[in-house]
Amino acid sequence: MKVVIITHIDKLGQIGETIDVAEGFARNYLVPRGIVCLPGDSRATEARKCALQEKQEKPHKEKEIKPSKREKRIIRQVKEKKAIQHDTLKEGNNGTRF
């Protein structure tokens, strides 16, 4: 049975793709949960438009800024300091920290 994906699922495919799945799987699992719809449905055309729009916008998205070596070192030092502070907390008789 051919269906159109309207929600991104890693193992099935991308939004707007038409895939072929078993009829029972589509009818009993995918369609009731809103993961896919039939090709003639209005949501199918919406999903295809959305997928096309994402493909066009993808090259224009800014690159993710990665932290520099200095920033990574500072983050590591802060985490180590928090760990040291955690070890110096006072404990009660039953081992709970306060």
Buried (B, 14 or more C-beta within 10 A) or exposed (E): BEBBBBEEEEEBBBBBBBBEBEEEEBEEEBBEEEBBBEEEBEEBBBBBEEBEEEEEEEEEEEEEEEEEEEEEEEEEEEEEEEEEEEEEEEEEEEEEEE
